[in-house]
């Protein structure tokens, strides 16, 4: 208990009962109270004050409350009698709220909870005696509403806060019953109401009730009290003619700063925006009243206070939440399309605010230094309800800053975001302090995942390809591609991010830059930064990927194997990546670029000397020269491999426009002209040239619907076709090149029979396969396909479903005279063989025709004949089995041919023949392989060895012939005789 003379602890029920008596409607419900006239409202306030005074005088149970009220009233300097009933009513409410606060503090101080009994069942903890029930909270909330309505809102200047008339109709009534002429003055009433409410708010429970509902009105009053210029001549400032003392204005400023720092920051931001002149809600029951413009001093003050909120730790997130929360943010907000659109507009507005440097900042760079880390943090919000809006704000702000100040954005946004990837780049020196032990983590799993997710959100989702963004991502493109290749071989959540980033980058880059990037990704351009040679990607414990120091190995073969496998995999993955964006035409342009590189290689001299070595006799210069030559050879092999993979995986869809087809043909024609200049003409070059011109003939012959603009593109071929027609030694090629040039120049108005025949032959060849017109390249039978167009011009019929043609005798190798005239039955025989019809009934005439075709100078014809003979041997055709010696001779002679397709077909035929007659074939081959007197060329000997190895594998390790034959005869010239015959089986 309290000491004598001091107020005792008053029960909360008594104080709340006094508040309820003051707020009693006087026999009318709240709805009727809001609709009464001014005099009725004043009478109700007077009667409630009189009833409370009467209760204090007559009821002894209320004596303790009366004593506490007197003590608090005696210490309140602001309390004074007034002729205005509204202020008397407000003063009584403020005194009772102070009594409530005092009693709650004393009750909490005297509360000593009992020790829990461990033997009893666990129960809920005892509530503190200063806890208000739900009904009591409602009563206190009503009292606070009256204090704000009668003590703050009427005394705010026009344009400061939301006017009472724009809130409710009851507020309009209260605005008219307040007497501004009665003492105390308006400014002192406003000051008293704000300061006393803040005093009451020092208690935690009461503070949450006050600041959660009335922060805006209290902040508006304190802004007016502390910062409004006192203009006595201004009519709007007449209620403030009795100004505050400077100490009181200073206290108001401190109080404002205190509540702004203590309250939930998004709530502060929202209230300041409304106070600055943001959106204001009006009641539909009230007639539209034009609102006053926010004073300039208040707009400046709110802008300054908002900037201070922004510059605080986590200020960016507070500003974003303050604007977005409660305005459709998240999955629960904004059901309609208009609400969603408003959300996006609001997000863009927030981004514009964040990207603008406030005046309070020391400098633009200082502002970026403080804000940019917080913007990057917005990208990592995990709350699903607001993640989309926050990420849009962050992305838009990111892009706006990059567009307006690219250098600062590069320093404070892009570089920090891409730092984990730069850390493992080949252009970065690993820290000397860092232990470079195998397995040391260079980039953690979380860092790499976060980096790629951020890049995806900003670059791909933001989709604003500015110059600064593209330049920042280009140096790490090779590392991202290496990570993509790693994820293609493993299960990783980063694969989709890498793929989308790479595709976006290749699409947004200019075509020349995109082709250069593709060359770097394919390994053709070593200048592109890649993963550090000491680093490697490794699967992490959480299912993602990290970067570690890789283990070194001294096995040179293993290192070489890993390098070759890596290069092969990267090229295949790159082609797969290009196949997903075929519509943009990048794959076709890259293919043409590779062909032009091949032409450039053909132009260069074989012995290319590196630029100015230091000393020809220096060992260091010699080593550099050898390294240079090796690198040159590696680049050529990589280029050939890239072309082969493009042909194999994208042959049907590599070209998407007439322009690309024309560029492909132009590259082929240039290559042919270069070969003629260097006098290095070959059958392959001739076949490729014929194929390309056949493609042009098909375009001109109606394979596609040409427009006038297409002929402008085709005219690029006219100078090249003219050069071919004048310099190429083959008459058929000359004639076709001249005819094509005429047809292009006349826009198809004049076309010779040669062009029509070439076009029909090309289209007939493609129709059964369902090929498209643009750029059909078949990697497995490329040389045979290239020969088709040349053969059409000589008038022959197709063989095995493909058009075959003869070149002039000057370009053909020597052959038996009987093969000069190949009957038309050859086509029927080949067709029957290709359709897998039974060859049992093959006539002697047909057999002789195919046997003679095995010496045909045309590579496709010869290879087809060898394949037909092999098929007859495999199917045990009687005619083939009776002439085994002749067939062996044919196969052995064709094994000496330089074309791969021909000698591989011959090797297959020898292997099949040995499967039928191993006793006759194996000794003959072994004797030929091991004959030391008549040494074979190394290439032919390797081919015979290949045939022997195929036969050994086909016969099996336990075949009788392998046990009887002397194994040493196979390797006499290479290895010493074996001690056991089984050693041959091991080999």
Buried (B, 14 or more C-beta within 10 A) or exposed (E): EEEEEEBBBBBBEBBBBBBBBBBBBBEBEEEEBBEBEEEBBBBBBBEBBEBBEEBBEEEEEBEBBBBBBEBBBEEBEBBEEBEBBBBBBBBBBBBBBBBBBBBBBBBBEEEEEEEEEEEEEEEEEEEEBBEBEEEBBEBBBBBBBBBBBBBBBBBBBEBBBBBBBBBBBBBBBBBEBBBEEBBBBBBBBBBBBBBBBBBBBEBEBBBEBBBEEBBBBBBBBBBBBBBBEEEEEEEEBEBBEEBBEEEBBEBBBEBBBEBBEEBBBBBBBBBBBBBBBEEEEBEEEBEEEEBEEBBEBBBEBBBBBBBBBBBBEEBBBBBBBBBBBEBBBBEEBBEEEEEEEBBBEBBBEBBEBBBEBBEBBEEEBEBBBBBBEBBBBBBBBEEEBBBBBBBBBBBBBBBBBBBEBBEBBBBBBBEBBBEBBBBBBBEBEBEEEEEEEEEBBBBBBEBBBBBBBBBBBBBBEBEBBBEBBBEBBBBBBBBBBBBBBBBBEEEBBBBEBBBBBBBBBBEBBEBEBBBBBBBBBBBBBEEBBBBBEBBBBBBBEEEBBBBBBBEEEEEEEEEEEEEEEEBEBBBBBBBBBBBEBBEBBBBBBBBBBBBBBBBEBBEEEEEEEEEEBEEEEEEEBEEBBEEBBEEBEBBBEBBBBBBBBBBBBBBBBBBBBBBBBBBBBBBBBBBBBBBBEEEEBEBBBBBBBBBBBBBBBBBBBEBBEBEEEBBEBBBBBBEBBEBBBEEBEBEBBBBBBBBBBBBBBEBBEEBBEBBBBBBBBBBBBBEEEEBBBBBBBBBEEBBBBBBBBBBBBEEBBBBBBBBBBBBEEEBBEEBEEEBEEBEEEBBEBBBBBBEEEEBEEBEEEBBEBBBBBBBBBBBBBBBBBBBBBBBBBBBEBEBBBEBBEEBBEBBBEBBBBEBEBBBBBBBBBBBBBBBBBBEEBBBBBBEBBBBEEEEBEEEBBEBBBBBBBBBBEEBEEEBEBBEEBBBBBBBBEEEEEBEEBEBBBEE
